[in-house]
């Protein structure tokens, strides 16, 4: 009998491409045999190739066609998070592999983080912290910063996250405009036909859109020029949406005032130029990463897995 014909284990084997807390791991082990993708060498992967039936990933996981072909028994991929850009969805569909994510859960956490980035960039919170920490306050006051309340907010992508950002922005008495694939009939915000038009008419430009060919390089030098020297860019969407070289130049030349980024083109590698600039706030793709959110995402992922394999609910 070949390894591809070997009998499946009693508990479905679940390949982990994401870190879990000990409590989460213990819970899943009640119904699944857990395997760490990072711990498997080629020999071990080959011996298990016909037995792994599901994968658990996060929004940063990269699973290409070649990796999918290594697991011929794979039936389901669950992504804990919104983004599935790293999954070869076409290859998965061709192989009959279902792919599911947890989009509704993280929107509020991402929106909270977005407002934190906006305020940190506008009011220069990180820079002011360093100003105090290094004793520079003794030599004089910190210079004035940008006002946030009552200013003009522009949102690129008015999905769940964009709407959550808009609701929070309303609490700051901001006027809100947006752009995307098509105007929404159920919101009171002003629609702009293009990101260029939007950038020219706002003080803060927040990118909440998804990745892919349609949005790659959408925020380019022309858009940044339109945003202007008092403008602030925030990206919580996908790193590929922003032309990082154009952004670096715009920040260096003060074409825009500041940028706050949670996503990057080649993460976890971040351009040294971006890190060295004084008018950036950078976070490590953590907008959705709260303890409450992670627990909720795991609960949703667990529900998907149990439903797919017809397993009973896990009870504490």
C-alpha positions in Angstrom: 0.0 0.0 0.0 1.4 3.4 -1.0 1.5 6.3 1.5 -1.3 8.0 -0.6 -3.5 4.9 0.0 -2.8 4.6 3.7 -5.8 4.7 6.0 -6.7 8.1 7.4 -6.2 8.5 11.2 -9.2 8.5 13.5 -8.8 12.2 14.3 -8.4 14.4 11.2 -4.9 15.7 10.8 -4.7 19.5 11.0 -1.6 21.3 9.7 -0.9 24.5 11.6 0.6 27.5 9.7 -0.1 29.9 12.6 0.8 30.1 16.3 -1.8 29.1 18.9 -1.9 29.7 22.6 -1.5 26.6 24.8 -5.2 26.8 25.7 -6.2 26.9 22.0 -3.9 24.0 21.1 -5.3 21.9 24.0 -8.8 22.6 22.8 -8.2 21.6 19.2 -6.4 18.5 20.2 -9.6 17.1 21.5 -10.8 16.6 18.0 -7.8 16.9 15.7 -4.2 15.6 15.5 -2.2 18.8 15.2 1.0 19.1 13.1 3.3 22.1 13.0 4.1 23.1 9.4 7.4 24.7 10.6 8.5 21.5 12.2 8.1 19.2 9.2 11.1 18.3 7.1 10.6 17.0 3.5 10.8 13.3 4.6 8.1 13.8 7.3 5.9 15.8 4.9 6.1 13.1 2.4 5.1 10.4 4.9 2.1 12.5 5.9 1.1 13.8 2.4 -2.0 11.6 2.1 -3.2 12.2 5.6 -3.4 16.0 6.2 -7.0 16.9 5.6 -7.1 20.6 6.8 -4.9 23.6 7.3 -5.2 26.4 9.8 -3.5 29.6 8.7 -3.4 33.3 9.4 -3.7 36.3 7.1 0.1 36.4 6.6 0.4 32.7 5.5 1.7 32.1 2.0 0.3 28.8 0.6 1.1 28.4 -3.1 0.2 25.9 -5.7 3.3 23.7 -5.1 2.5 23.5 -1.4 -1.1 22.6 -2.0 0.0 19.8 -4.3 2.1 18.3 -1.5 -1.1 17.5 0.4 -3.4 15.5 -1.9 -5.9 14.7 0.9 -6.3 18.3 1.8 -10.0 19.3 1.9 -10.2 22.6 3.8 -8.1 25.7 4.5 -9.2 28.0 7.3 -7.7 31.5 7.5 -7.9 33.2 10.9 -8.3 36.7 9.6 -9.6 38.6 6.6 -6.8 38.5 4.0 -6.4 35.4 1.8 -3.9 37.0 -0.6 -1.3 34.5 0.3 -3.4 31.5 -0.6 -3.5 30.4 -4.3 -7.2 30.4 -4.5 -7.3 29.3 -8.1 -5.2 26.2 -7.4 -7.3 25.4 -4.3 -10.5 25.6 -6.4 -9.0 23.3 -9.1 -8.0 20.8 -6.4 -11.5 20.9 -4.8 -10.1 22.5 -1.6 -12.5 24.8 0.3 -11.0 28.0 1.7 -12.7 30.0 4.4 -11.8 33.0 6.5 -13.1 35.0 9.4 -13.8 38.5 8.0 -16.5 39.8 10.3 -14.6 39.2 13.6 -11.5 41.4 13.2 -13.1 44.5 11.6 -13.7 46.3 14.9 -10.2 45.6 16.2 -8.7 46.7 12.9 -10.8 49.9 13.0 -9.6 50.6 16.6 -6.0 50.2 15.5 -6.6 52.5 12.5 -7.8 55.3 14.8 -4.8 54.7 17.0 -2.5 55.1 14.0 -4.3 58.1 12.8 -4.0 59.9 16.2 -0.4 58.8 16.6 0.5 60.2 13.2 -1.5 63.4 13.5 -0.5 64.2 17.0 3.0 62.7 16.7 2.6 60.6 19.8 5.6 58.4 19.2 7.9 61.3 18.4 6.6 63.2 21.5 7.2 60.2 23.7 10.9 60.1 22.5 11.1 63.9 23.0 10.2 63.4 26.7 12.1 60.2 27.2 15.4 61.6 25.9 15.2 64.8 28.0 14.6 67.2 25.1 11.6 68.8 26.9 14.1 70.4 29.2 15.4 72.5 26.2 12.0 73.7 25.0 8.4 72.8 24.1 7.4 70.3 21.5 6.3 71.9 18.2 2.6 72.1 17.3 1.0 69.0 15.6 -1.9 68.4 13.2 -5.5 68.8 14.4 -7.6 65.6 14.0 -11.1 66.4 15.1 -13.3 68.1 12.5 -11.0 67.3 9.6 -11.7 65.5 6.4 -11.5 61.7 6.3 -11.1 59.7 3.1 -11.5 55.9 3.1 -10.3 53.7 0.3 -12.6 50.6 0.5 -15.8 50.9 2.4 -16.2 47.2 3.4 -16.6 46.1 7.0 -13.4 47.7 8.1 -13.9 50.9 6.2 -17.4 51.3 7.7 -16.1 50.7 11.2 -13.4 53.4 10.6 -16.1 55.8 9.3 -18.3 55.3 12.4 -15.4 56.1 14.7 -14.4 59.1 12.6 -17.9 60.5 13.0 -17.3 60.6 16.7 -14.5 63.1 15.9 -16.9 65.3 13.9 -15.1 64.5 10.7 -16.6 64.8 7.2 -16.3 61.5 5.5 -15.7 60.6 1.8 -14.8 57.3 0.2 -14.0 55.4 -2.9 -14.1 51.8 -4.0 -15.5 49.5 -6.6 -19.0 51.1 -6.6 -20.9 53.6 -4.5 -22.9 52.3 -1.5 -26.6 53.2 -1.3 -26.9 52.6 2.5 -24.3 55.1 3.8 -24.4 58.9 4.2 -20.8 59.5 3.1 -19.7 61.2 0.0 -18.6 59.1 -2.9 -15.6 59.9 -5.0 -15.0 58.4 -8.5 -11.3 57.8 -8.0 -8.7 57.6 -5.3 -7.0 60.6 -6.9 -10.2 62.7 -6.5 -10.5 61.4 -2.9 -6.9 62.2 -2.0 -7.2 65.8 -3.3 -10.2 66.5 -1.1 -9.2 65.0 2.3 -6.7 65.5 5.1 -6.5 61.9 6.2 -6.5 59.0 3.7 -7.1 55.6 5.1 -6.5 52.5 3.0 -8.9 49.6 3.9 -9.1 47.9 0.6 -8.2 44.3 -0.2 -5.1 43.2 -2.2 -4.7 41.8 -5.7 -3.9 43.0 -9.2 -6.8 45.6 -9.1 -5.3 47.6 -6.2 -1.6 47.0 -6.6 0.2 50.3 -6.5 -3.0 52.2 -6.3 -1.5 54.7 -3.9 1.2 56.2 -6.1 3.2 59.4 -6.4 0.3 61.2 -8.1 -2.1 60.3 -5.3 0.4 61.3 -2.6 1.0 64.6 -4.4 -2.8 65.2 -4.3 -3.0 64.4 -0.6 -0.7 67.3 0.0 1.8 68.6 2.6 -0.7 68.5 5.5 -2.0 65.1 4.5 -1.6 61.8 6.4 -1.7 58.3 4.9 -2.7 55.3 6.9 -2.6 51.7 5.4 -4.3 48.8 7.2 -5.3 47.1 3.9 -2.5 45.4 2.1 1.1 46.4 1.6 0.9 46.0 -2.1 -1.6 48.8 -2.4 1.0 51.5 -1.6 3.9 52.2 -3.9 6.5 52.2 -1.0 9.2 53.9 -3.1 6.9 56.7 -3.9 5.8 56.9 -0.3 9.4 57.1 0.9 10.1 60.0 -1.4 6.9 61.8 -0.5 7.8 61.5 3.2 11.4 62.6 2.7 10.4 65.6 0.6 7.4 66.4 2.9 5.0 66.0 0.0 2.8 64.6 2.7 3.0 65.2 6.4 3.1 61.6 7.7 2.3 58.0 7.2 1.2 55.2 9.5 1.4 51.7 8.2 0.4 48.3 9.6 1.1 46.4 6.4 4.1 46.3 4.1 5.0 45.0 0.6 7.6 42.5 1.8 6.7 41.9 5.4 8.1 41.1 7.8 10.9 42.9 6.1 10.4 46.6 6.2 12.4 49.2 4.2 15.1 50.8 6.3 14.2 54.1 4.6 10.7 53.9 6.1 12.1 52.9 9.5 14.5 55.8 9.6 12.0 58.5 8.6 10.9 60.7 11.5 7.3 61.1 10.1 6.2 57.5 10.1 4.4 55.3 12.6 5.0 51.6 11.9 3.3 48.5 13.4 3.9 44.8 12.6 0.7 43.8 10.9 -1.1 43.6 14.2 -4.3 45.6 13.7 -6.5 42.5 14.1 -4.3 40.9 16.9 -6.1 41.3 20.2 -6.6 38.5 22.7 -10.3 38.8 22.4 -10.2 38.8 18.7 -7.9 35.9 18.5 -10.2 33.8 20.7 -13.2 34.8 18.5 -11.3 33.9 15.3 -10.3 30.5 16.7 -13.9 29.9 17.7 -15.1 30.6 14.2 -12.3 28.6 12.7 -13.1 25.7 15.0 -16.7 25.9 14.0 -15.7 25.7 10.3 -13.5 22.6 11.0 -16.1 20.8 13.1 -18.8 21.5 10.5 -16.7 20.3 7.6 -15.7 17.0 9.3 -19.1 16.4 11.0 -17.6 16.4 14.4 -19.4 17.3 17.7 -18.9 20.6 19.3 -15.9 20.8 21.7 -17.1 21.4 25.2 -14.9 22.8 28.0 
